[in-house]
Amino acid sequence: MLAVKVQALTFSIGCCALLGSSALHAQSKDFSNAHKKIERAIESAANKNPVDAMWVRHDALLIAVNKDETNAKSYAKGVCEFLTQNGFALQHTTIVIADQAALRLHNRVMQLAERRCD
């Protein structure tokens, strides 16, 4: 009886993991190539202090930075300028700058700054 419950639990967990990964894969496909290019450009432009960039909506970009090495407000302003130069001026994107350590270690978004690009 215990073996049957363990097998059922294993099957249940496997199905959930598969469905969860499919949902994440489908979610990432929802963004345009331009969105994905912006994400990669922001991540690769951060030479000294790496950042993590991810679109959470078509008009909201979350960027995780090292809070001790980055002025969050000025970084958000710079990202808005970058978006404007790269065709996102009419999108009115909201930039959220978050603590990278909190996101990576605790899967928690600790907001450091927010800016709407108008």
C-alpha positions in Angstrom: 0.0 0.0 0.0 2.8 2.4 0.9 4.6 1.7 -2.4 1.4 2.6 -4.3 1.1 5.9 -2.5 4.8 6.7 -3.1 4.4 5.9 -6.8 1.2 8.0 -7.0 3.0 10.9 -5.2 6.0 10.6 -7.6 3.7 10.6 -10.6 1.8 13.6 -9.2 5.0 15.5 -8.6 6.4 14.6 -12.0 3.2 15.8 -13.7 3.2 19.1 -11.8 6.8 19.7 -12.6 6.2 19.0 -16.3 3.1 21.2 -16.4 4.9 23.9 -14.4 7.9 23.9 -16.8 5.5 24.0 -19.8 3.8 27.0 -18.3 7.1 28.8 -17.8 8.2 28.0 -21.3 4.9 29.2 -22.7 5.1 32.4 -20.7 8.6 33.2 -22.0 7.3 32.8 -25.6 4.7 35.5 -24.9 7.3 38.2 -25.3 8.4 39.6 -28.6 11.9 39.2 -30.0 12.4 42.9 -29.3 11.6 42.3 -25.6 14.0 39.4 -25.4 16.8 41.4 -27.1 16.3 44.2 -24.6 16.6 41.7 -21.8 19.8 40.3 -23.2 21.3 43.7 -23.9 20.8 44.9 -20.4 22.3 41.8 -18.9 25.3 41.8 -21.2 25.9 45.6 -20.8 26.5 45.1 -17.1 30.3 44.4 -17.1 31.4 45.2 -13.6 28.2 44.3 -11.7 26.1 41.6 -13.4 22.3 42.1 -13.4 19.3 39.9 -14.0 16.7 41.3 -16.3 13.3 39.8 -16.9 10.0 41.0 -18.3 7.1 40.4 -16.0 4.6 42.0 -18.3 4.8 43.5 -21.8 5.2 46.9 -20.1 7.1 46.0 -16.9 10.7 45.1 -16.6 12.3 43.8 -13.4 16.0 44.2 -13.1 17.9 42.7 -10.1 21.1 44.5 -9.2 23.8 44.4 -6.5 22.3 47.0 -4.1 25.6 47.9 -2.6 27.2 48.7 -6.0 24.3 50.3 -7.9 22.4 53.6 -7.5 18.9 52.1 -8.2 17.2 55.4 -9.1 19.8 56.4 -11.6 20.0 52.9 -13.0 16.3 52.9 -13.6 16.6 56.3 -15.3 19.4 55.0 -17.6 17.3 51.9 -18.5 14.4 54.2 -19.5 16.7 56.2 -21.8 18.0 52.9 -23.3 14.4 51.7 -23.9 13.6 55.0 -25.6 16.6 54.7 -27.9 15.6 51.2 -28.8 12.0 51.7 -29.9 10.2 51.3 -26.6 9.3 55.0 -26.0 5.5 54.5 -26.6 5.3 51.4 -24.4 5.4 53.4 -21.1 7.4 50.6 -19.5 7.6 50.4 -15.7 11.1 49.6 -14.5 11.5 47.9 -11.1 14.9 47.7 -9.7 15.3 45.0 -7.1 17.9 43.5 -4.8 19.7 40.7 -6.6 20.8 38.9 -3.5 17.2 38.7 -2.1 15.9 37.5 -5.4 18.6 34.8 -6.0 18.9 33.6 -2.4 15.3 33.9 -1.1 13.3 34.2 -4.3 11.9 37.5 -2.9 11.6 40.8 -4.7 12.9 43.6 -2.5 12.2 46.7 -4.5 14.9 49.4 -4.5 13.4 51.8 -7.0 10.6 52.1 -9.6 10.3 54.3 -12.6 7.8 54.7 -15.3 9.3 55.5 -18.7 7.1 58.2 -20.2 
